[in-house]
Amino acid sequence: MTKHEFEVAMTCEGCSGAVTRVLNKLGDVMFEIDLPKKLVWIESDKDVEVLMATLKKCGKDVKYNGTK
């Protein structure tokens, strides 16, 4: 599985909770959230476009930083 890094405009626990909820619905992904750095790492075989679209469902600005 590939590990992707995304920058998500999260400011609080509620934001990271929203990210957790949308990613859990995706299924078959492992992820880590670093709230202070506003980073989300997602380990998945899904396309980057699918992951981006899923993260955008939480209503935050999302930027793809590449694979890590």
C-alpha positions, -999 to +999 in steps of 0.1 A: +000+000+000+011+035-008+013+062+020+000+096+009+005+129+027-023+155+027-024+190+042-059+196+056-070+229+071-078+215+105-080+238+135-095+217+163-105+183+175-138+186+157-120+190+124-098+160+130-130+141+141-147+150+108-116+137+088-117+105+109-154+100+101-151+105+063-120+082+061-136+055+082-165+054+057-141+048+029-130+015+043-098-004+037-075+026+046-051+032+075-045+068+084-027+090+109-037+126+118-012+152+130-035+181+141-008+206+151+009+202+117-024+199+099-012+167+082-030+135+073-012+104+062-033+078+044-021+043+036-043+030+008-043+014-027-071+038-038-064+066-063-053+099-050-084+115-066-106+093-045-087+101-013-088+139-021-126+138-029-132+119+004-112+144+025-129+174+008-163+160+021-153+173+056-155+208+042-118+218+047-092+229+022-071+199+011-036+199-005-019+168-017+018+167-007+028+135-024+038+100-012+059+095+019 
